[in-house]
Amino acid sequence: MNVTLQIWRQEGPDVPGSFKTYEVAGISEEMSFLEVLDVLNERLVTQGEEPVAFDHDCREGICGSCGVMIDGQAHGPQLGTATCQLHMRKFESGSTITVEPWRAAGFPLVKDLVVDRSSFDRIIEAGGYITVDTGSAPDANLTPVPKPAADIAFDAAACIGCGACVAACPNSAANLFTAAKISHLNLLPQGQAERWARTENMVEVMEEYFGSCTNHGECEKACPKSISIDFIAIMNADYLKAKVKNRRLVAQ
């Protein structure tokens, strides 16, 4: 199959960028989208041109580094799929595909399709950990965890931190990412020691970098792991409680 790629090219954050058009012929519909970018880059290098910069690592849909906007959709047209797991059979031969980086102030552009997502790291650093002494692996039944709580915590922990929720949100909000990272710890017994400090700290660091959630729901639709926006409601409830509980702790 043959496709035309319109790709955003930009040498750096302080240099104007623009779309460049590339014809990519003779590709298989079984190729992943990133493999097509590989083919394009091999041809560009052969021609003595600068290859397109894009992030990737595992190429198995589990690391979250591959995200780009494809035809205006985070990760492309297939729901519940990261860019690296999107295959060309989802497109028609002869189609024109527009490829852009995540567009959010919290994700400054580095080059071409690469953005700096270290703002997510700042959120995790603010409280995404537990301090209990785990020691050696305990028997599974030593810490009772209700099955529903364990299931919901696992659903939240599926977040791969790709940033699709931010890219899809009209407000560039990171509430779904932050809620997932907070909830998968707050819902388990091991996460209770820091629950209220964690919630307040992570939410307030999030607000330094990203916009506010106004319940558009685009984040849930764009998420390659189909994280539910219900976690945002859980985070909001915990945040309100945290403001009261943390104030009482300070007063004591």
BAKOLVO-252461 format. One record per residue (C-alpha): y, x, z. Coordinates in steps of 0.02 Angstrom, whole numbers, padded with zeros to 5 digits, always signed. Layout:
# residues N
YXZ ...
***
This chain:
# residues 252
+00000+00000+00000 +00182+00049-00024 +00327+00017+00094 +00511+00056+00104 +00573+00120+00272 +00755+00104+00322 +00766+00223+00469 +00911+00259+00584 +00956+00445+00571 +01075+00525+00695 +01083+00710+00736 +01143+00681+00914 +01236+00566+01032 +01407+00630+00979 +01373+00626+00792 +01391+00468+00686 +01226+00398+00623 +01171+00290+00478 +01018+00213+00398 +00922+00317+00272 +00800+00241+00148 +00629+00317+00116 +00492+00260-00002 +00319+00288+00070 +00180+00258-00056 -00009+00268-00048 -00035+00225+00135 -00183+00130+00207 -00164-00037+00292 -00276+00034+00429 -00146+00164+00475 -00044+00140+00633 +00145+00132+00615 +00162+00305+00693 +00038+00376+00567 +00153+00314+00429 +00297+00406+00511 +00184+00560+00516 +00152+00544+00330 +00338+00526+00297 +00379+00677+00404 +00248+00785+00317 +00328+00742+00151 +00503+00775+00217 +00451+00946+00284 +00367+00989+00118 +00532+00946+00032 +00629+01055+00153 +00711+00907+00241 +00730+00871+00426 +00587+00760+00492 +00623+00598+00583 +00625+00624+00772 +00526+00495+00871 +00438+00490+01040 +00251+00477+01058 +00110+00545+01165 -00054+00456+01199 -00054+00344+01044 -00168+00227+01141 -00038+00103+01203 -00041+00165+01383 +00098+00293+01403 +00250+00192+01347 +00338+00332+01252 +00322+00266+01075 +00440+00117+01075 +00560+00082+00932 +00640-00073+00858 +00548-00130+00701 +00634-00264+00598 +00736-00310+00750 +00587-00329+00867 +00539-00211+01006 +00375-00128+00955 +00367-00236+00797 +00297-00406+00747 +00132-00403+00842 +00150-00470+01019 +00070-00377+01163 +00060-00216+01063 +00146-00047+01078 +00215+00036+00922 +00072+00161+00916 -00055+00019+00911 +00037-00079+00776 -00058-00065+00612 +00011-00079+00437 -00099-00229+00399 +00035-00330+00490 +00153-00294+00343 +00149-00339+00160 +00137-00203+00029 +00308-00180-00049 +00401-00238+00106 +00558-00156+00174 +00546-00111+00359 +00697-00069+00466 +00667+00054+00607 +00794+00085+00747 +00797+00163+00920 +00814+00061+01080 +00995+00002+01089 +01053+00004+01271 +01186+00098+01367 +01054+00141+01497 +00954+00231+01361 +01074+00358+01282 +01021+00413+01109 +00956+00591+01094 +00914+00602+00908 +00859+00481+00772 +00734+00363+00859 +00728+00460+01023 +00820+00395+01177 +00837+00462+01354 +00743+00346+01471 +00766+00450+01628 +00862+00304+01705 +00690+00227+01734 +00643+00384+01830 +00796+00360+01942 +00736+00184+01984 +00562+00246+02028 +00633+00388+02133 +00732+00260+02234 +00575+00182+02308 +00424+00174+02193 +00306+00257+02315 +00213+00233+02479 +00208+00352+02627 +00046+00300+02709 -00075+00443+02737 -00213+00399+02617 -00322+00551+02657 -00490+00547+02570 -00540+00391+02476 -00581+00255+02604 -00718+00128+02582 -00657-00014+02473 -00679-00145+02609 -00584-00052+02747 -00416-00124+02692 -00435-00311+02664 -00337-00367+02512 -00341-00550+02458 -00412-00566+02283 -00261-00663+02216 -00142-00529+02282 -00247-00390+02207 -00253-00478+02038 -00064-00504+02033 -00031-00325+02089 -00143-00261+01948 -00048-00369+01824 +00116-00291+01882 +00043-00115+01879 +00003-00137+01694 +00186-00097+01654 +00194+00065+01553 +00382+00089+01569 +00415+00090+01381 +00585+00003+01393 +00547-00138+01270 +00611-00264+01398 +00779-00176+01401 +00788-00160+01212 +00748-00344+01185 +00865-00413+01319 +01038-00468+01257 +01108-00397+01419 +01005-00235+01416 +00934-00284+01585 +00789-00188+01663 +00737-00324+01784 +00561-00345+01714 +00523-00159+01727 +00596-00146+01902 +00512-00306+01960 +00342-00245+01900 +00361-00077+01986 +00419-00159+02147 +00290-00298+02147 +00134-00196+02120 +00172-00104+02283 +00252-00247+02382 +00102-00361+02354 -00023-00241+02433 -00049-00196+02617 -00018-00011+02582 +00156-00050+02518 +00221-00146+02668 +00297+00000+02764 +00434+00026+02634 +00439-00150+02564 +00617-00197+02609 +00696-00026+02586 +00603-00006+02422 +00664-00171+02354 +00846-00146+02400 +00854+00035+02341 +00767+00009+02174 +00866-00146+02129 +01032-00065+02169 +00991+00092+02068 +00939-00021+01924 +01109-00105+01929 +01195+00064+01906 +01118+00085+01733 +01077-00086+01663 +01148-00260+01636 +01108-00418+01733 +00964-00536+01699 +01014-00709+01637 +00838-00775+01607 +00832-00764+01417 +00646-00722+01429 +00652-00598+01284 +00585-00462+01399 +00419-00551+01428 +00397-00584+01242 +00433-00404+01193 +00326-00324+01329 +00172-00238+01253 +00076-00276+01412 +00136-00457+01424 +00210-00435+01598 +00264-00606+01664 +00444-00642+01708 +00373-00721+01867 +00385-00546+01940 +00574-00555+01923 +00573-00709+02034 +00465-00616+02161 +00585-00468+02158 +00738-00579+02178 +00662-00666+02328 +00616-00500+02409 +00789-00431+02373 +00873-00574+02465 +00757-00550+02613 +00784-00362+02608 +00972-00379+02624 +00948-00475+02785 +00805-00373+02857 +00883-00204+02817 +01048-00258+02895 +00956-00304+03055 +00867-00136+03058 +01034-00045+03040 +01111-00151+03179 +00969-00103+03296 
***
